[in-house]
Amino acid sequence: MVDESAPVGSETSPAVAKAGGRRHVDRLQALCQLVGVIGRAGSLAEVNEKAMGCLQRALGADRTAVLILDAAGVVRFAASRGLSDEYRVALESHFPWSGSEADASPLVVSAVATEPSIEAYRTALLSEGIAALAFVPIRGSGELLGELMVTFDRPHRFDPDEIDLATAVAHQIGSAIVSRREQGEVERLRRELDDKDRGRDEFLAMLAHELRNPLSPILTALQLMRLRGADAMAVERARCVVERQVHHLSRLIDDLLDVSRITRGKIQLRREPVELASVVARAVETARPVIDARRHELSVSLPAAVRIEADPLRLEQILSNLLSNAARYTEPAGTIGLHAERQGDSLVIRVKDSGMGIPTALLSRVFDLFRQGDRSLDRAQGGLGIGLTLVRSLVEMHGGSIRAASAGEGRGSEFVVELPLRVERDQTPAVRDETSPGQTGPSQATTRSGRRILVVDDNIDAATTLAEALETWGHSVKIVYDGTSAIEAALDYRPDLVLLDLGLPGVDGYEVAKRLKASEDLSRTVLIAVSGYGKDADRRHSREVGFAHHLVKPIDLGVLESLLAPG
């Protein structure tokens, strides 16, 4: 709607021409200055402010505004000068071009009072005191991004130089928008890469820790078998320890291999009709050690006998992973429930716990590879952060879905698996319930002559085998499995030496050491750190809090024996 009806001056004298030339030079200088200013601007708000100021000074305009299209294609005020709130509300959604009109041209109105094409907005314009205006498109990367508005409080005939200057300013704004969007995208990608790198590094550290944990009791048990070869019961206990820990290692390695196979598309399901109850029973059996070790109560309820077409081994893996995850991330003596029901043509399985819950910020990423909610020193929960990734992949390979829900930290979690179902019914009872209380850990070591030693480790096998080795050497040993119990036992037992695992649940080993060193009654007690972490920074930290030595798992009994030797 270019208005050609406004009167045009007829002056052609040299003075007028000279003045026009001077204005043209002034506007070019203003534009050059703007380019420099925009290059140094730190934000789009600053760019918009500088652009509007340049245009008002160069044209003598009374008001200016920058409006940008949002994600929904609605134009919004990004910045303005001299415009009232009422005007911005009335004109905010007005856009003189279609969103796809990338080649839009500037639109000018030289006399608002008489221009028929703006009838719908005339009242708002006149109420604001606007007598003439121009809309100049803001473009970037071949798309229409918004508009630059310039207004006068008197009728004004826009000459070509003025429109060219406004167009150049709009171009600068568009370039700044595109540049900052690209910078934002680059920054987003950088953050993603940094997050992945951090996740990878944390995973490798956890992998080393989780592999060392079972290796420690294995090595101790083997050395114990050599020391107590004639004691059949001691050898059998050591053999059982090795068997349990090797099984744990095998599961870690299997999980790693499964992640690799899934990411390379190498896993193929072997579907067959399977009884849900039998798969659940095997999954419970697999997860039973960690459930019992943490004294949880498990309840299971299933519908009438259901047959589902699935890979039985992979379905068992899905459920055992969810149960083990619930057990690890629930405080001791918690509750875990596995409940299944048929909903239409789907089987819905819920695994719910009373545990530590999931922070809202983590819910959307809880199935991401190597993602765990807490990467603190406390590694009592164990795991590599890949179990839920495996679960999601296997569920989706079965044509199903999985989601996580939690009311927040400390309020438990629920994982809901939905699988397509082909069922056959028989006359078995409708609901099966099972409740199993947890079991207590092994008793403390017997008292013998020698040094009084307190062993603190949340890994029961590691603590027990280490205590047996110490007893074989003639020492008196007491075992506890967490930081709070360690402090209480040390004050009561008054040990000569404490072998203290650093990654304890609740109160970690560093804090235990600080509290023990603060006690006058334990001033002569020697503290030895035991950890799966053995970098220089870890050793330095342990020295700073008062540890005399830092042993890395698996412990070499020869090294430990030399530390305990008299003199």
PLY file of the C-alpha trace (Angstrom):
ply
format ascii 1.0
element vertex 567
property float x
property float y
property float z
element edge 566
property int vertex1
property int vertex2
end_header
0.00 0.00 0.00
2.51 2.60 -1.15
0.79 5.99 -0.94
1.46 8.07 -4.06
-1.15 10.75 -3.27
0.83 12.97 -0.92
2.11 16.23 -2.44
5.67 16.30 -3.70
7.79 19.44 -3.36
9.01 20.97 -6.57
12.17 22.65 -5.32
15.11 22.01 -7.66
17.49 24.78 -6.63
21.20 24.00 -6.06
20.78 24.71 -2.33
18.04 22.13 -2.03
20.06 19.62 -4.02
23.09 20.26 -1.84
21.01 19.79 1.32
19.63 16.53 -0.07
23.14 15.30 -0.82
24.25 16.18 2.68
21.33 14.23 4.16
22.27 11.25 2.00
25.88 11.35 3.24
24.70 11.72 6.84
22.47 8.67 6.47
25.28 6.58 4.98
27.52 7.58 7.87
24.78 6.66 10.34
24.42 3.27 8.66
28.19 2.66 8.80
28.21 3.55 12.48
25.29 1.20 13.10
27.13 -1.69 11.43
30.04 -1.18 13.81
27.81 -0.85 16.85
25.83 -4.00 15.99
29.06 -5.92 15.57
29.94 -5.07 19.17
26.44 -5.54 20.60
26.13 -8.28 23.16
22.43 -9.07 22.74
19.54 -8.73 20.32
17.92 -6.23 22.69
20.99 -4.04 22.33
20.96 -4.47 18.53
17.30 -3.44 18.35
17.87 -0.41 20.58
20.85 0.79 18.54
19.02 0.23 15.24
15.95 2.20 16.34
18.09 5.05 17.65
20.07 5.22 14.39
16.90 5.33 12.31
15.20 8.00 14.42
18.25 10.26 14.30
18.87 9.79 10.57
15.24 10.24 9.47
13.97 12.54 12.18
11.28 9.94 12.94
9.18 10.22 16.09
8.67 6.54 16.90
10.20 3.19 15.90
9.59 -0.45 16.69
10.98 -3.90 15.92
8.47 -6.76 15.67
9.56 -10.41 15.28
7.56 -13.49 14.24
7.33 -16.08 17.01
7.31 -19.87 16.57
3.56 -19.79 15.87
3.96 -17.19 13.12
2.47 -14.34 15.18
4.35 -11.05 15.12
5.36 -9.72 18.56
6.96 -6.49 19.70
10.64 -7.12 20.44
11.47 -3.45 21.09
9.89 -0.03 20.64
10.51 3.66 21.20
7.75 6.17 21.97
4.81 3.75 21.70
2.22 3.26 24.44
1.25 -0.10 25.94
-2.28 0.28 24.52
-0.93 0.73 20.99
1.37 -2.30 21.29
-1.54 -4.46 22.42
-3.77 -3.22 19.57
-1.18 -3.66 16.79
0.96 -6.56 18.04
-0.52 -9.28 15.82
-0.74 -7.04 12.75
1.62 -8.17 10.00
1.31 -6.61 6.54
2.70 -9.64 4.67
2.06 -13.37 4.71
4.61 -15.42 6.62
5.85 -17.13 3.44
6.30 -13.87 1.54
10.12 -13.88 1.55
10.28 -11.20 -1.19
7.98 -8.76 0.65
8.48 -5.07 -0.19
8.33 -2.07 2.18
4.86 -0.66 2.73
4.42 3.08 3.39
1.53 5.28 4.42
2.24 8.99 3.96
-1.09 10.17 5.40
-2.83 7.92 7.94
-5.93 10.12 8.03
-6.76 9.48 4.37
-5.28 6.08 3.51
-8.22 3.65 2.95
-6.23 0.41 3.30
-5.61 0.93 7.06
-9.22 1.53 8.03
-9.10 -1.30 10.61
-6.19 0.32 12.47
-6.82 4.01 11.74
-8.35 4.78 15.14
-5.46 3.16 17.04
-2.89 4.97 14.87
-4.52 8.36 15.20
-5.03 7.89 18.94
-1.30 7.32 19.23
-0.66 10.49 17.28
0.77 8.69 14.24
0.24 10.56 10.96
2.60 8.62 8.66
4.40 5.29 8.88
6.44 2.71 7.00
6.64 -1.07 7.48
9.97 -2.53 6.31
10.42 -6.33 6.21
13.19 -7.92 8.30
14.71 -10.88 6.47
17.41 -13.41 7.21
18.62 -16.63 5.58
15.95 -16.32 2.89
12.99 -16.11 5.27
10.78 -13.34 6.59
11.61 -12.77 10.27
9.57 -9.69 11.19
9.14 -5.98 10.50
10.75 -2.65 11.29
8.21 0.15 11.84
9.01 3.86 11.46
6.39 6.55 12.22
5.97 10.34 12.07
3.56 12.59 13.96
2.93 14.58 10.77
2.15 13.58 7.18
5.41 12.53 5.58
6.40 11.55 2.05
9.09 8.85 2.32
11.78 9.40 -0.31
13.72 6.45 -1.80
16.83 7.19 0.30
14.80 6.94 3.50
13.31 3.60 2.48
16.76 2.37 1.43
18.20 3.35 4.81
15.33 1.67 6.70
15.78 -1.44 4.54
19.52 -1.48 5.29
18.84 -1.14 9.01
16.27 -3.96 8.83
18.89 -6.07 7.03
21.32 -5.49 9.91
18.68 -6.57 12.42
17.91 -9.69 10.37
21.61 -10.58 10.13
21.98 -10.16 13.88
18.97 -12.42 14.53
20.32 -15.15 12.23
23.82 -14.83 13.70
22.61 -15.19 17.25
20.34 -18.08 16.37
23.30 -19.82 14.78
25.43 -19.00 17.82
22.69 -20.39 20.03
22.56 -23.58 17.98
26.34 -23.92 18.10
26.25 -23.36 21.85
23.48 -25.95 22.24
25.48 -28.49 20.24
28.60 -27.67 22.26
26.70 -28.24 25.50
25.37 -31.54 24.14
28.88 -32.67 23.20
30.26 -31.55 26.57
27.46 -33.45 28.31
28.19 -36.57 26.26
31.93 -36.27 26.92
31.26 -35.82 30.63
28.90 -38.79 30.58
31.53 -40.90 28.82
34.27 -39.94 31.28
32.02 -40.57 34.28
30.98 -43.89 32.77
34.59 -45.00 32.31
35.35 -44.06 35.92
32.27 -45.98 37.09
33.20 -48.95 34.90
36.65 -49.15 36.51
35.05 -48.86 39.94
32.35 -51.45 39.28
34.88 -53.94 37.84
37.27 -53.45 40.76
34.52 -54.00 43.32
33.94 -57.71 42.52
37.63 -58.25 41.75
38.55 -57.26 45.30
36.65 -60.06 47.11
37.63 -62.52 44.33
41.33 -61.84 44.83
40.96 -61.89 48.61
39.01 -65.16 48.49
41.64 -66.82 46.28
44.45 -65.75 48.58
42.36 -66.91 51.52
41.99 -70.34 49.90
45.77 -70.52 49.69
46.16 -69.48 53.34
43.43 -71.84 54.64
43.76 -74.71 52.23
43.23 -77.26 55.00
40.03 -75.62 56.25
37.29 -77.08 54.04
34.58 -74.73 55.32
36.73 -71.62 54.74
37.56 -72.81 51.23
33.87 -73.43 50.48
32.92 -69.96 51.73
35.64 -68.45 49.56
34.47 -70.49 46.58
30.91 -69.18 47.02
32.21 -65.62 47.15
34.13 -66.11 43.90
31.08 -67.65 42.24
28.80 -64.78 43.26
31.23 -62.10 42.20
32.05 -63.78 38.87
28.32 -63.93 38.18
28.12 -60.20 38.96
31.03 -59.52 36.59
29.34 -61.58 33.89
26.18 -59.50 34.16
28.17 -56.26 33.85
29.94 -57.54 30.76
26.69 -58.88 29.27
25.07 -55.46 29.71
28.01 -53.78 27.98
27.86 -56.25 25.09
24.09 -55.84 24.79
24.42 -52.05 24.51
26.99 -52.53 21.76
24.81 -55.04 19.91
21.69 -52.91 20.17
23.41 -49.73 18.94
24.74 -51.73 15.96
21.39 -53.43 15.32
22.86 -56.89 16.00
20.26 -58.19 18.46
17.44 -60.31 17.05
14.49 -61.33 19.20
13.50 -64.99 19.37
9.79 -64.66 19.92
7.66 -67.48 21.22
4.54 -67.86 23.35
5.67 -67.65 26.98
3.93 -67.75 30.33
4.20 -64.35 32.00
4.30 -65.96 35.47
7.37 -68.07 34.64
9.24 -65.08 33.19
8.42 -62.98 36.26
9.57 -65.81 38.57
12.96 -65.99 36.82
13.32 -62.20 36.88
12.59 -62.13 40.62
15.13 -64.90 41.18
17.76 -62.91 39.28
17.10 -59.74 41.28
16.67 -61.55 44.61
20.26 -61.12 45.90
20.21 -57.31 45.75
16.62 -57.21 47.07
17.51 -59.41 50.05
20.84 -57.70 50.70
18.99 -54.39 51.19
16.18 -56.06 53.20
13.38 -54.94 50.89
9.85 -56.32 50.89
8.80 -57.43 47.42
5.19 -57.94 46.36
4.16 -59.45 43.02
0.66 -59.60 41.59
-0.23 -61.01 38.19
-3.52 -61.51 36.35
-4.91 -64.88 35.36
-2.32 -66.98 33.52
-1.23 -64.94 30.56
0.78 -66.02 27.54
2.61 -63.32 25.67
4.50 -63.63 22.40
7.99 -62.41 23.31
11.63 -63.35 23.63
11.59 -64.98 27.09
15.23 -64.19 27.89
14.89 -60.55 26.87
11.58 -60.12 28.71
13.22 -61.56 31.83
16.09 -59.12 31.31
13.66 -56.19 31.13
11.95 -57.12 34.40
15.08 -58.13 36.33
16.75 -54.85 35.38
13.75 -52.86 36.61
13.59 -54.83 39.86
17.34 -54.52 40.47
17.21 -50.82 39.71
14.36 -50.36 42.19
16.28 -52.31 44.84
19.49 -50.29 44.41
17.79 -46.91 44.51
15.58 -47.63 47.51
16.83 -47.15 51.06
17.21 -50.40 53.05
13.98 -52.01 54.30
11.93 -50.39 51.55
9.09 -51.77 49.47
9.04 -52.83 45.83
5.99 -53.92 43.86
5.65 -55.63 40.48
2.08 -55.60 39.21
0.74 -56.60 35.81
-2.67 -56.22 34.21
-4.29 -56.54 30.83
-5.58 -53.33 29.23
-7.29 -54.05 25.93
-4.76 -55.66 23.61
-1.81 -54.63 25.79
-0.08 -56.01 28.84
0.86 -53.27 31.32
3.57 -54.07 33.88
4.35 -51.62 36.70
7.46 -51.74 38.87
7.06 -49.33 41.77
9.34 -48.61 44.72
9.46 -46.45 47.84
12.97 -45.24 47.02
14.82 -42.00 46.46
12.66 -40.94 43.50
13.69 -39.14 40.33
14.22 -35.37 40.10
11.83 -33.75 37.63
14.75 -32.47 35.55
16.02 -36.04 35.06
12.73 -37.74 34.17
13.02 -36.98 30.45
16.62 -38.29 30.35
16.46 -41.24 32.72
16.64 -43.72 29.81
19.66 -42.01 28.20
22.87 -44.00 27.95
25.20 -43.70 30.97
22.67 -41.48 32.78
22.33 -41.84 36.54
20.68 -39.47 38.94
23.45 -39.39 41.54
27.14 -39.59 40.67
28.38 -38.93 44.20
31.04 -40.96 45.94
28.34 -43.24 47.38
28.31 -46.14 44.93
26.16 -48.43 47.10
23.58 -48.59 44.32
26.21 -49.75 41.84
25.50 -50.18 38.17
26.86 -48.54 35.05
23.94 -46.34 34.12
23.11 -48.50 31.09
20.39 -50.77 32.49
17.46 -48.48 31.71
18.83 -47.80 28.23
18.82 -51.54 27.61
15.32 -51.87 29.02
13.91 -49.17 26.75
15.60 -50.63 23.67
14.36 -54.15 24.39
10.83 -52.95 25.14
10.72 -50.98 21.88
12.08 -54.00 19.95
9.02 -55.87 21.25
6.80 -53.11 19.85
6.09 -51.67 23.28
6.82 -48.53 25.26
8.13 -47.60 28.69
7.78 -44.47 30.78
9.05 -43.31 34.15
7.09 -41.42 36.78
8.03 -39.95 40.13
6.53 -37.40 42.51
10.04 -36.11 43.14
13.14 -36.82 45.19
12.52 -39.07 48.17
9.03 -40.04 46.97
9.64 -43.25 45.05
9.55 -44.12 41.36
7.37 -46.10 39.00
8.31 -47.62 35.64
5.43 -48.62 33.40
6.02 -51.08 30.56
3.32 -51.54 27.94
3.64 -54.49 25.53
1.37 -55.74 22.75
-0.36 -58.86 23.98
-1.69 -62.07 22.54
-3.19 -63.95 25.48
-4.78 -67.28 26.23
-6.64 -67.82 29.49
-7.03 -70.89 31.67
-8.74 -71.52 34.98
-5.81 -70.64 37.30
-6.44 -68.17 40.17
-6.87 -64.54 39.18
-4.16 -63.00 41.33
-0.87 -64.25 42.66
0.68 -62.41 45.64
4.10 -62.92 47.11
5.70 -61.09 49.98
9.32 -61.69 50.93
11.06 -59.95 53.80
14.76 -59.28 53.36
17.53 -61.25 55.03
20.20 -59.99 57.37
23.87 -59.95 56.46
26.58 -62.16 57.94
27.59 -61.85 61.57
30.72 -60.02 62.63
34.06 -61.79 62.75
35.05 -63.74 65.85
37.47 -62.22 68.34
41.07 -63.45 68.35
44.39 -62.14 69.62
46.42 -59.54 67.71
45.56 -56.07 66.54
42.03 -54.79 66.88
40.85 -53.97 63.35
37.56 -52.48 62.18
36.59 -53.35 58.58
34.03 -51.01 56.96
32.66 -51.87 53.50
29.12 -51.95 52.09
30.13 -54.89 49.87
29.39 -57.79 52.22
31.60 -60.29 50.36
34.52 -57.87 50.28
34.19 -57.13 54.01
33.79 -60.79 54.99
36.71 -62.16 52.97
38.99 -59.35 54.11
38.03 -60.03 57.73
38.77 -63.72 57.29
42.22 -62.92 55.91
42.93 -60.63 58.84
41.76 -63.28 61.31
44.05 -65.81 59.61
46.94 -63.48 60.48
45.82 -63.44 64.11
43.99 -60.14 64.33
40.72 -59.37 66.08
38.19 -58.06 63.54
34.83 -56.35 63.66
32.76 -55.69 60.48
30.22 -52.96 59.74
28.65 -52.01 56.43
27.88 -48.27 56.50
29.32 -44.97 57.69
27.02 -44.34 60.64
27.65 -47.83 62.04
31.39 -47.33 61.50
31.46 -44.24 63.72
29.47 -45.97 66.46
31.57 -49.17 66.25
34.87 -47.30 66.31
33.94 -45.38 69.48
32.80 -48.61 71.15
35.42 -51.05 69.79
38.43 -48.67 69.98
40.31 -50.34 67.09
44.04 -50.01 66.49
43.37 -49.75 62.78
40.37 -49.09 60.50
40.15 -50.37 56.93
37.58 -47.93 55.59
35.81 -48.07 52.22
35.36 -44.53 50.89
32.19 -45.06 48.85
29.80 -45.85 51.68
26.04 -45.23 51.61
24.82 -42.29 53.66
27.91 -40.98 55.46
30.86 -41.56 53.10
34.33 -42.70 54.13
35.85 -39.22 54.06
33.28 -37.90 56.53
33.72 -40.98 58.73
37.48 -40.36 58.78
37.01 -36.71 59.77
34.77 -37.66 62.69
37.09 -40.42 63.88
40.14 -38.13 63.73
38.23 -35.55 65.77
37.81 -38.01 68.67
40.51 -37.93 71.34
39.73 -41.57 72.20
40.79 -42.58 68.67
43.85 -40.34 68.36
46.19 -43.36 67.92
43.91 -45.27 65.54
45.44 -45.72 62.07
43.06 -45.14 59.15
43.58 -46.95 55.83
41.42 -45.90 52.88
40.03 -48.62 50.61
38.53 -47.53 47.29
37.91 -48.38 43.67
39.21 -44.91 42.82
42.99 -44.54 42.77
43.95 -41.38 40.88
46.47 -38.95 42.39
43.65 -36.57 43.32
41.86 -39.39 45.20
45.02 -40.30 47.13
45.73 -36.65 47.91
42.19 -36.14 49.21
42.42 -39.19 51.49
45.72 -37.91 52.96
44.19 -34.50 53.59
41.40 -35.93 55.74
43.76 -38.08 57.81
44.22 -41.48 56.13
47.69 -42.99 56.62
47.43 -45.16 53.51
45.23 -45.50 50.39
44.65 -48.99 48.99
42.99 -49.47 45.61
40.59 -52.38 45.06
41.23 -55.22 44.58
43.44 -55.21 47.66
46.72 -57.10 47.39
46.90 -59.05 50.65
50.69 -59.04 50.47
50.73 -55.24 50.51
48.20 -55.15 53.34
50.18 -57.69 55.37
53.31 -55.57 55.02
51.40 -52.50 56.27
50.25 -54.45 59.32
53.67 -55.89 60.09
55.18 -54.73 63.43
57.66 -51.84 63.24
0 1
1 2
2 3
3 4
4 5
5 6
6 7
7 8
8 9
9 10
10 11
11 12
12 13
13 14
14 15
15 16
16 17
17 18
18 19
19 20
20 21
21 22
22 23
23 24
24 25
25 26
26 27
27 28
28 29
29 30
30 31
31 32
32 33
33 34
34 35
35 36
36 37
37 38
38 39
39 40
40 41
41 42
42 43
43 44
44 45
45 46
46 47
47 48
48 49
49 50
50 51
51 52
52 53
53 54
54 55
55 56
56 57
57 58
58 59
59 60
60 61
61 62
62 63
63 64
64 65
65 66
66 67
67 68
68 69
69 70
70 71
71 72
72 73
73 74
74 75
75 76
76 77
77 78
78 79
79 80
80 81
81 82
82 83
83 84
84 85
85 86
86 87
87 88
88 89
89 90
90 91
91 92
92 93
93 94
94 95
95 96
96 97
97 98
98 99
99 100
100 101
101 102
102 103
103 104
104 105
105 106
106 107
107 108
108 109
109 110
110 111
111 112
112 113
113 114
114 115
115 116
116 117
117 118
118 119
119 120
120 121
121 122
122 123
123 124
124 125
125 126
126 127
127 128
128 129
129 130
130 131
131 132
132 133
133 134
134 135
135 136
136 137
137 138
138 139
139 140
140 141
141 142
142 143
143 144
144 145
145 146
146 147
147 148
148 149
149 150
150 151
151 152
152 153
153 154
154 155
155 156
156 157
157 158
158 159
159 160
160 161
161 162
162 163
163 164
164 165
165 166
166 167
167 168
168 169
169 170
170 171
171 172
172 173
173 174
174 175
175 176
176 177
177 178
178 179
179 180
180 181
181 182
182 183
183 184
184 185
185 186
186 187
187 188
188 189
189 190
190 191
191 192
192 193
193 194
194 195
195 196
196 197
197 198
198 199
199 200
200 201
201 202
202 203
203 204
204 205
205 206
206 207
207 208
208 209
209 210
210 211
211 212
212 213
213 214
214 215
215 216
216 217
217 218
218 219
219 220
220 221
221 222
222 223
223 224
224 225
225 226
226 227
227 228
228 229
229 230
230 231
231 232
232 233
233 234
234 235
235 236
236 237
237 238
238 239
239 240
240 241
241 242
242 243
243 244
244 245
245 246
246 247
247 248
248 249
249 250
250 251
251 252
252 253
253 254
254 255
255 256
256 257
257 258
258 259
259 260
260 261
261 262
262 263
263 264
264 265
265 266
266 267
267 268
268 269
269 270
270 271
271 272
272 273
273 274
274 275
275 276
276 277
277 278
278 279
279 280
280 281
281 282
282 283
283 284
284 285
285 286
286 287
287 288
288 289
289 290
290 291
291 292
292 293
293 294
294 295
295 296
296 297
297 298
298 299
299 300
300 301
301 302
302 303
303 304
304 305
305 306
306 307
307 308
308 309
309 310
310 311
311 312
312 313
313 314
314 315
315 316
316 317
317 318
318 319
319 320
320 321
321 322
322 323
323 324
324 325
325 326
326 327
327 328
328 329
329 330
330 331
331 332
332 333
333 334
334 335
335 336
336 337
337 338
338 339
339 340
340 341
341 342
342 343
343 344
344 345
345 346
346 347
347 348
348 349
349 350
350 351
351 352
352 353
353 354
354 355
355 356
356 357
357 358
358 359
359 360
360 361
361 362
362 363
363 364
364 365
365 366
366 367
367 368
368 369
369 370
370 371
371 372
372 373
373 374
374 375
375 376
376 377
377 378
378 379
379 380
380 381
381 382
382 383
383 384
384 385
385 386
386 387
387 388
388 389
389 390
390 391
391 392
392 393
393 394
394 395
395 396
396 397
397 398
398 399
399 400
400 401
401 402
402 403
403 404
404 405
405 406
406 407
407 408
408 409
409 410
410 411
411 412
412 413
413 414
414 415
415 416
416 417
417 418
418 419
419 420
420 421
421 422
422 423
423 424
424 425
425 426
426 427
427 428
428 429
429 430
430 431
431 432
432 433
433 434
434 435
435 436
436 437
437 438
438 439
439 440
440 441
441 442
442 443
443 444
444 445
445 446
446 447
447 448
448 449
449 450
450 451
451 452
452 453
453 454
454 455
455 456
456 457
457 458
458 459
459 460
460 461
461 462
462 463
463 464
464 465
465 466
466 467
467 468
468 469
469 470
470 471
471 472
472 473
473 474
474 475
475 476
476 477
477 478
478 479
479 480
480 481
481 482
482 483
483 484
484 485
485 486
486 487
487 488
488 489
489 490
490 491
491 492
492 493
493 494
494 495
495 496
496 497
497 498
498 499
499 500
500 501
501 502
502 503
503 504
504 505
505 506
506 507
507 508
508 509
509 510
510 511
511 512
512 513
513 514
514 515
515 516
516 517
517 518
518 519
519 520
520 521
521 522
522 523
523 524
524 525
525 526
526 527
527 528
528 529
529 530
530 531
531 532
532 533
533 534
534 535
535 536
536 537
537 538
538 539
539 540
540 541
541 542
542 543
543 544
544 545
545 546
546 547
547 548
548 549
549 550
550 551
551 552
552 553
553 554
554 555
555 556
556 557
557 558
558 559
559 560
560 561
561 562
562 563
563 564
564 565
565 566
